[in-house]
C-alpha cells in the first residue's frame, strides 16, 4: 500500500500528531493510527477527501497515482506551508485573499505568470 505511507509522511511533514489529524477528520486517534499502519486495508472516499483537504494535496497523490517530485521547496517555504496548514480556516482565507491580490497586481504589471 502506498496511501498509508503517504498519509503518515504528510502528517509528519506537517508536524501534526495523530490526535490532531483524528480531530480534524472526525476520527478516533486509534482509527487514524490504523489508517497509517495499514491495519485498515481500504480507505473510504470521504476519508480520502478529508486527508487530501487537510494536507492540501490531491487524492491521486495520496493513493500513489501521481507524485509531487517536480517541486523543490526551501526550508523557509516548508515552514510557511506548515504554518498555513496549521492555521484556522479564517486565516487561510486571508492568506488566499492576499495571494490573489498579489497575483492580480503582478499580472497587470507583467504578462508573466505569478511565481514567488
C-alpha positions in Angstrom: 0.0 0.0 0.0 1.2 3.5 -0.8 -1.6 5.6 0.6 -1.0 4.7 4.3 2.7 5.6 3.9 1.8 8.9 2.2 -0.7 10.0 4.9 1.9 9.2 7.6 4.6 11.1 5.7 2.3 14.1 5.1 1.2 14.1 8.8 4.8 14.1 10.0 6.0 16.7 7.5 3.1 18.9 8.6 4.2 18.4 12.2 0.8 17.1 13.3 0.0 14.4 15.8 -2.3 11.5 15.2 -4.6 13.2 17.7 -4.6 16.4 15.5 -5.4 14.5 12.4 -8.1 12.5 14.0 -9.7 15.6 15.5 -9.7 17.4 12.1 -11.1 14.4 10.3 -13.7 13.4 12.9 -12.0 10.1 13.6 -10.7 8.5 16.8 -6.9 8.6 17.3 -6.9 4.8 17.1 -8.6 4.8 13.7 -6.2 7.4 12.3 -3.3 5.2 13.5 -4.8 2.1 11.9 -5.1 4.0 8.5 -1.4 4.9 8.8 -0.2 1.5 9.8 -2.2 -0.3 7.1 -4.3 -2.2 9.6 -7.3 -0.8 7.7 -6.8 -2.1 4.1 -9.0 0.3 2.2 -9.7 4.0 2.7 -13.3 5.3 2.3 -13.7 8.1 -0.3 -14.9 10.6 2.3 -11.8 10.0 4.5 -9.5 10.2 1.4 -11.0 13.6 0.6 -10.6 14.7 4.2 -6.9 13.8 4.1 -6.4 15.5 0.8 -8.0 18.7 2.1 -6.1 18.5 5.3 -2.8 18.2 3.6 -3.6 20.4 0.6 -2.8 17.6 -2.0 -4.8 15.6 -4.4 -6.4 12.3 -3.6 -4.4 10.9 -6.5 -1.2 11.9 -4.7 -2.3 10.1 -1.5 -3.2 7.0 -3.5 0.2 6.9 -5.2 -1.2 7.6 -8.7 0.8 10.8 -9.1 3.9 12.3 -7.4 5.0 15.8 -6.3 8.6 15.2 -7.2 8.8 18.2 -9.6 8.6 20.8 -6.7 11.5 21.7 -4.5 10.9 23.9 -1.5 13.4 25.8 0.6 13.2 25.3 4.4 11.5 28.7 4.7 8.9 27.7 2.2 8.2 24.5 4.0 7.8 26.4 7.3 5.3 28.7 5.6 3.3 25.8 4.3 3.3 24.1 7.7 2.1 27.3 9.3 -0.6 27.7 6.7 -1.8 24.1 7.2 -2.0 24.6 11.0 -3.8 27.9 10.7 -7.6 28.2 11.3 -9.7 28.4 8.1 -10.3 32.1 8.7 -6.6 32.8 8.5 -6.2 30.6 5.5 -8.8 32.6 3.7 -6.9 35.8 4.5 -3.7 34.3 3.0 -5.5 33.2 -0.1 -7.1 36.7 -0.5 -3.7 38.3 -0.1 -2.1 36.0 -2.7 -5.0 36.6 -5.0 -4.4 40.4 -4.8 -0.7 39.9 -5.3 -1.3 37.7 -8.3 -3.7 40.2 -9.9 -1.3 43.1 -9.3 1.5 41.1 -10.7 -0.4 40.1 -13.8 -1.4 43.7 -14.5 2.3 44.8 -14.5 3.6 41.8 -16.4 2.4 39.2 -18.8 4.4 36.5 -16.9 2.5 34.2 -14.5 2.7 34.8 -10.8 5.6 32.9 -9.2 7.3 33.7 -6.0 
